[in-house]
Amino acid sequence: MPKTQETVLEIDLKALQHNFEFLKSKINEKTKFLAVVKAFAYGNDANEIANYLQDLGVDYFAVAYTSEGIALRNAGITTPILVLHPLPVSFKSIIEYCLEPSLYNVKVLNEFLAVASEENQTNYPVHLKFNTGLNRLGFWENDLDYIHSKLKNTSVIRIKSMFSHMAASEDLNESEFTLNQIYAFKKIIEHFETDFGYKPMLHMCNTSGILNYPEAHFDMVRSGIGLYGFGNSDKEDKNFKPIASLKSVISQIHQIEQGESVGYNRAFKSNAPQKTATIPIGHADGISRIYGNGKGYVIIDNKKAPLIGNVCMDMIMVNVTGIDCREGDEVIIFDANHTANDLAHNADTISYELITAISQRVKRIVKN
Ligand SMILES: *Cc1c(COP(=O)(O)O)cnc(C)c1O
């Protein structure tokens, strides 16, 4: 790789392939694989990631919102796309772009039925989401009679899948809760086939569900974080390769005296002469203020340089006292060895939040 000269997010497609193959090795050959590419593929680059995964043969994609699905269609994605959280205002676009909505309550069911029949659709593929304990989105078991009454006399839509979402699949202390979720889901799907005369696909597992609850793989699994290289535990992390490296450069180095302060509101005050480095990445790039004042660090010359003072919009300052470095040198915020997971945990947050926050201002470089 040429030397880093500005803030970049490098995306390693070979690592993505490794993660995909590892996850595939955990599921039955017949089980379908849905790749979750919402939020710019967890802050990476949805078009690049989805095109690569489409070539690798994923069966489905999921995004959160309709606009994300439209962007994928415009980028040439022809694989089915499940929209997890569509809002009625976008139902016409859903149909126009052949996206498949998750219907999660009576209101959206009825509104989607109305739009689909206005658009003269037959057997339009939809997915029914059921709440089994996350209490976020989803029908309840006692909505089944209503769903049945609405659907038995219409051919406008067809239930392509029924699904649910686990609340704590990565937390083995909560396995009893998760097993109850699986049981609740099984109860919900029990009578569908006899009532409707056909069998939708069933799915429930996210990445940690795939790893921890093989008995709940059903017909399809949905993975996001695993594809991007995180297994949500030290043990599982070893099997994955983080696909993204966030790098930058040192713009300026200062020698400051004892008693001087650094940054806005003078949040850092030095108690000794120190060497500081200013780096062109800030909260507008996704390095949130929680990483300031020593909670976060960057890697320079293979050593940790802690953030000092408050994170600015476009810059951070780090303490490089004792680190051999010069203006123009490379800085690693996270990569495969110094992981986003470790950095996030240091600031009491999680990999998901750090990686999805990397803003569109940061240049993406895709490596094959
Ligand atoms: C985001 C999301 C996923 C992916 O979860 P990971 O933990 O990233 O694998 C799966 N299913 C639903 C419904 C989601 O919202």
The ligand as an SDF file (V2000), in Angstrom:
LIG
                    3D

 15 15  0  0  0  0  0  0  0  0999 V2000
  -29.0710   -5.1910   12.4170 C   0  0  0  0  0  0  0  0  0  0  0  0
  -29.8620   -6.4430   12.4170 C   0  0  0  0  0  0  0  0  0  0  0  0
  -29.2460   -7.7020   12.2400 C   0  0  0  0  0  0  0  0  0  0  0  0
  -27.7560   -7.8840   12.2160 C   0  0  0  0  0  0  0  0  0  0  0  0
  -27.2590   -8.1070   13.5190 O   0  0  0  0  0  0  0  0  0  0  0  0
  -25.7110   -8.4200   13.7740 P   0  0  0  0  0  0  0  0  0  0  0  0
  -25.6020   -8.5490   15.2420 O   0  0  0  0  0  0  0  0  0  0  0  0
  -24.9510   -7.2390   13.2450 O   0  0  0  0  0  0  0  0  0  0  0  0
  -25.3820   -9.6690   13.0340 O   0  0  0  0  0  0  0  0  0  0  0  0
  -30.0610   -8.8140   12.1000 C   0  0  0  0  0  0  0  0  0  0  0  0
  -31.4110   -8.6990   12.1590 N   0  0  0  0  0  0  0  0  0  0  0  0
  -32.0240   -7.5170   12.3680 C   0  0  0  0  0  0  0  0  0  0  0  0
  -33.5100   -7.4700   12.4560 C   0  0  0  0  0  0  0  0  0  0  0  0
  -31.2810   -6.3610   12.5230 C   0  0  0  0  0  0  0  0  0  0  0  0
  -31.8910   -5.1770   12.7560 O   0  0  0  0  0  0  0  0  0  0  0  0
  1  2  1  0
  2  3  1  0
  2 14  2  0
  3  4  1  0
  3 10  2  0
  4  5  1  0
  5  6  1  0
  6  7  2  0
  6  8  1  0
  6  9  1  0
 10 11  1  0
 11 12  2  0
 12 13  1  0
 12 14  1  0
 14 15  1  0
M  END
$$$$
